[in-house]
Amino acid sequence: MKNIISGKVREVYDLEDGRMVIVTTDRISAFDVILPTMITDKGKVLNALSNFWFGLTKDIVKNHMISSDLKDMPAEFQKSEYEGRTILVKKLKMIPYEVIVRGYMFGSMYEAYKKGEPFLGHKFDREYQQAEKLAEPICTPSTKAKEGHDINVTLEYMKNDLGAELGQKIADTAIAIYNKCYEHAYKNGIIIADTKFEFGLDENGELVLADEVLTPDSSRFWNLSTYKVGTSPASYDKQFVRDWLKDNNLAGDPNIKSLPEDVVKKTSELYHECEEKICHN
């Protein structure tokens, strides 16, 4: 067994038999820095959300989940600290793109729109305000950069690279997942403004959903009760952490010593609220 990835949040172990174990930690990163203070239960919340969405969307596309039961894991993981944050998954040939689905006029897309520019091949034939719902969600992939940040590309770029049929299937699948999950979240008081998916191919060349799915770390979740078109809605994510770092001139500082207890508590509560609304309604 090898630890093949130690990411900002997840540890990935290759069992070298076609399976992997993914452990979601309580680590948090902001402004590209992994912070020294853990957010209580964050890993369990992210894991619970992904597992919920895997179950909800398995009629649309297969996913990489084998089991979330520790009894099915190697002995090293059958310990209390791994409970609720560990999954056993199928190893896939990963597709080298993050597939971003955007349902609302926001962020870099809104910046391009205000200048009258197309956004990654998409043109808009009606007027939009900031944070307004799009007529239809759009798919905008990004390719993993060998160095530095991911690079946003057009859907046509991905289709030219992967082949038109596979590229279109990935886009259609991502939007179908987004639409189904959007409806569930919306009726429970959360707007999924945008999100990113990762896919792989199994041994038969079939498309499989992988990695994390629709968590506050991989998505922009807004509270429906306070959402207002024309504003920048508050997100269910790291806002307390980011705000504290900015207010204390520590954004991007790798030498930060710790986060205050109240910031940790508020952030943990926000993650828990998101899980409660989505998984238990």
Phi, psi and omega per residue, in radians:
M1 nan 2.248 -3.138
K2 -2.100 2.459 2.959
N3 -1.418 1.829 -3.014
I4 -1.681 -0.366 3.115
I5 -2.447 2.268 2.960
S6 -2.135 1.633 -3.013
G7 -1.584 -2.943 3.129
K8 -1.106 -0.579 -3.088
V9 -2.206 -0.602 -2.986
R10 -1.901 2.572 2.966
E11 -1.923 2.254 -3.094
V12 -2.080 2.239 -3.112
Y13 -2.053 2.273 3.120
D14 -1.640 2.063 3.131
L15 -1.407 -0.067 3.061
E16 1.063 0.497 3.055
D17 -2.350 0.405 -3.103
G18 1.586 0.071 3.131
R19 -2.194 2.756 3.079
M20 -2.371 2.743 2.999
V21 -1.984 2.261 3.105
I22 -2.011 2.188 3.111
V23 -1.946 2.147 3.132
T24 -1.698 2.004 -3.053
T25 -1.525 3.111 3.080
D26 -1.630 0.227 3.126
R27 -1.149 2.660 3.061
I28 -2.373 2.475 3.084
S29 -2.121 2.636 3.067
A30 -2.647 2.417 -3.114
F31 0.933 0.726 3.081
D32 1.136 0.351 3.082
V33 -2.121 2.249 3.005
I34 -1.352 2.114 -3.032
L35 -1.445 2.671 -3.042
P36 -1.349 -0.263 -3.097
T37 -1.765 2.303 3.103
M38 -1.392 2.642 3.042
I39 -1.759 2.019 -3.025
T40 -0.888 2.174 3.057
D41 1.180 0.098 -3.105
K42 -0.979 -0.770 -3.120
G43 -1.093 -0.689 3.127
K44 -1.141 -0.693 3.130
V45 -1.135 -0.835 -3.139
L46 -1.048 -0.737 -3.136
N47 -1.131 -0.760 -3.140
A48 -1.104 -0.720 3.132
L49 -1.125 -0.862 3.128
S50 -1.009 -0.795 -3.123
N51 -1.093 -0.671 3.095
F52 -1.069 -0.849 -3.095
W53 -1.173 -0.627 3.071
F54 -0.991 -0.755 3.129
G55 -1.152 -0.696 -3.085
L56 -1.221 -0.494 -3.000
T57 -1.876 0.124 -3.062
K58 -1.182 -0.268 3.055
D59 -1.377 -0.266 3.127
I60 -1.609 -0.767 -3.080
V61 -2.700 2.588 3.054
K62 -1.165 2.731 3.049
N63 -2.253 2.988 -2.989
H64 -1.455 -0.039 -3.050
M65 -1.195 2.270 2.989
I66 -1.831 -0.863 -3.118
S67 -2.809 2.637 2.992
S68 -2.002 0.161 -3.133
D69 -1.561 2.148 -3.106
L70 -1.032 -0.476 -3.135
K71 -1.097 -0.378 3.141
D72 -1.559 -0.055 -3.090
M73 -1.615 2.849 2.967
P74 -0.993 2.709 -3.047
A75 -0.941 -0.588 -3.103
E76 -1.030 -0.444 -3.079
F77 -1.747 -0.001 -3.126
Q78 -1.514 0.998 -3.134
K79 -2.297 2.706 -3.029
S80 -1.038 -0.551 -3.089
E81 -1.184 -0.292 3.138
Y82 -1.662 -0.153 -3.098
E83 -1.083 2.279 3.061
G84 1.403 -0.043 -3.100
R85 -2.302 0.208 -3.002
T86 -2.272 2.361 3.082
I87 -2.333 2.617 3.048
L88 -1.772 2.212 -3.040
V89 -2.315 2.835 3.056
K90 -1.397 2.377 3.074
K91 -1.367 2.344 -3.057
L92 -2.156 2.875 2.905
K93 -1.517 1.791 -3.007
M94 -1.267 2.467 3.065
I95 -1.441 2.255 -2.953
P96 -1.385 0.749 3.105
Y97 -2.409 2.515 2.833
E98 -1.602 2.343 -3.081
V99 -1.864 1.871 -3.049
I100 -1.687 2.242 3.050
V101 -1.942 2.230 -3.102
R102 -2.057 2.189 -3.121
G103 -1.911 -0.135 -3.064
Y104 -2.378 2.612 3.134
M105 -1.334 1.750 -3.027
F106 -2.748 2.851 3.019
G107 1.102 -2.399 -3.085
S108 -1.131 -0.501 3.096
M109 -1.170 -0.729 3.118
Y110 -1.150 -0.652 3.112
E111 -1.071 -0.780 3.113
A112 -1.148 -0.745 -3.122
Y113 -1.043 -0.749 -3.134
K114 -1.068 -0.528 3.131
K115 -1.499 -0.018 -3.118
G116 1.329 0.357 -3.108
E117 -1.738 2.606 2.992
P118 -1.169 2.736 3.127
F119 -2.031 1.861 3.111
L120 0.867 0.801 3.088
G121 1.562 -0.093 -3.126
H122 -1.762 2.263 3.054
K123 -1.943 2.610 -3.068
F124 -2.036 2.157 -3.017
D125 -1.763 0.345 3.043
R126 -2.556 2.941 -3.104
E127 -1.483 2.483 3.112
Y128 -2.297 2.574 2.927
Q129 -1.718 2.899 3.065
Q130 -1.015 2.402 3.080
A131 1.178 0.304 3.094
E132 -1.493 2.509 -3.137
K133 -1.158 2.374 3.087
L134 -1.278 2.715 3.081
A135 -1.027 -0.673 3.073
E136 -2.531 2.500 3.066
P137 -1.141 2.635 -3.141
I138 -2.107 2.743 3.134
C139 -1.943 2.168 3.118
T140 -2.306 1.785 -3.099
P141 -1.267 2.871 2.919
S142 -2.354 2.488 -3.132
T143 -1.727 2.517 -3.128
K144 -1.245 2.169 3.086
A145 -1.412 2.482 3.091
K146 -1.151 -0.571 3.062
E147 -2.372 2.561 3.087
G148 1.366 -2.640 -3.014
H149 -1.474 2.796 3.014
D150 -1.072 2.722 -3.098
I151 -1.990 2.116 3.080
N152 -1.238 2.368 -3.122
V153 -2.348 2.968 3.094
T154 -1.431 2.821 3.048
L155 -1.072 -0.637 3.113
E156 -1.067 -0.668 3.112
Y157 -1.048 -0.836 -3.138
M158 -1.107 -0.707 -3.138
K159 -1.153 -0.677 3.090
N160 -1.127 -0.579 -3.102
D161 -1.375 -0.798 -3.033
L162 -1.635 -0.268 -2.997
G163 1.858 2.439 -3.013
A164 -1.041 -0.721 -3.059
E165 -1.160 -0.880 -3.130
L166 -1.140 -0.753 -3.134
G167 -1.044 -0.760 3.135
Q168 -1.203 -0.656 3.133
K169 -1.108 -0.716 3.114
I170 -1.067 -0.828 -3.126
A171 -1.091 -0.807 -3.122
D172 -1.109 -0.700 -3.133
T173 -1.163 -0.765 -3.137
A174 -1.057 -0.752 -3.130
I175 -1.217 -0.631 3.094
A176 -1.123 -0.723 3.088
I177 -1.102 -0.839 -3.133
Y178 -0.988 -0.834 -3.076
N179 -1.072 -0.767 -3.121
K180 -1.143 -0.786 -3.097
C181 -1.258 -0.591 3.081
Y182 -1.004 -0.806 -3.112
E183 -1.077 -0.760 -3.137
H184 -1.106 -0.822 -3.116
A185 -1.133 -0.723 -3.068
Y186 -1.075 -0.758 -3.119
K187 -1.210 -0.234 3.094
N188 -1.892 0.311 2.958
G189 1.585 0.217 3.118
I190 -2.186 2.316 3.028
I191 -1.689 2.180 3.000
I192 -1.600 1.761 -3.073
A193 -1.303 -0.717 3.071
D194 -2.806 2.887 -3.113
T195 -2.821 2.935 3.075
K196 -2.247 2.500 3.126
F197 -2.112 2.735 2.972
E198 -2.231 2.479 -3.121
F199 -2.228 2.757 3.008
G200 -2.404 3.102 3.058
L201 -2.020 2.381 3.111
D202 -1.490 -3.000 -3.059
E203 -1.141 -0.297 3.105
N204 -1.724 0.101 -3.121
G205 1.361 0.236 3.136
E206 -1.481 2.569 -3.134
L207 -1.270 2.345 -3.099
V208 -2.370 2.328 3.069
L209 -1.363 2.368 -3.043
A210 -2.434 -3.065 3.075
D211 1.111 -2.597 3.094
E212 -1.607 2.722 -3.105
V213 -2.312 2.168 2.967
L214 0.847 0.972 3.008
T215 -1.858 2.916 3.075
P216 -1.117 -0.318 3.106
D217 -1.409 -0.455 -3.075
S218 -1.932 0.077 -3.017
S219 -2.483 2.903 2.982
R220 -1.888 1.833 3.122
F221 -1.779 2.266 3.081
W222 -2.020 2.607 3.081
N223 -1.393 2.045 -3.087
L224 -1.042 -0.599 -3.046
S225 -1.209 -0.401 -3.137
T226 -1.976 0.005 -3.108
Y227 -1.154 2.383 3.098
K228 -2.541 2.222 3.102
V229 -1.063 2.482 3.113
G230 1.599 0.010 3.130
T231 -2.068 3.138 3.000
S232 -1.885 1.636 -3.008
P233 -1.116 2.581 3.070
A234 -1.209 2.468 -3.098
S235 -1.805 2.715 2.982
Y236 -1.471 1.349 -3.139
D237 -2.741 -2.278 -3.003
K238 -1.621 0.415 -2.973
Q239 -1.029 -0.706 -3.137
F240 -1.112 -0.688 3.139
V241 -1.170 -0.851 -3.126
R242 -1.063 -0.781 -3.117
D243 -1.066 -0.761 -3.133
W244 -1.116 -0.748 3.127
L245 -1.076 -0.770 3.135
K246 -1.147 -0.768 -3.113
D247 -1.093 -0.466 -3.106
N248 -1.849 0.285 3.118
N249 0.931 0.688 -3.129
L250 -2.021 0.104 -3.135
A251 -1.073 2.114 3.123
G252 1.410 0.072 -3.126
D253 -1.451 2.012 -3.101
P254 -1.301 -0.133 -3.068
N255 -1.749 0.205 3.125
I256 -1.023 2.414 -3.041
K257 -1.550 -0.744 -3.113
S258 -2.924 2.898 3.032
L259 -1.781 2.549 3.105
P260 -1.127 2.644 -3.104
E261 -1.009 -0.709 -3.081
D262 -1.201 -0.570 3.103
V263 -1.197 -0.738 3.098
V264 -1.070 -0.799 -3.094
K265 -1.106 -0.827 -3.133
K266 -1.103 -0.714 -3.131
T267 -1.160 -0.755 3.100
S268 -1.058 -0.749 3.134
E269 -1.078 -0.663 3.140
L270 -1.143 -0.768 3.092
Y271 -1.073 -0.784 3.141
H272 -1.091 -0.694 3.130
E273 -1.079 -0.706 3.121
C274 -1.092 -0.804 3.120
E275 -1.092 -0.758 -3.118
E276 -1.050 -0.780 -3.107
K277 -1.168 -0.700 -3.026
I278 -1.490 -0.795 -2.977
C279 -1.558 -0.295 -2.996
H280 -2.120 0.399 3.091
N281 -2.255 nan nan
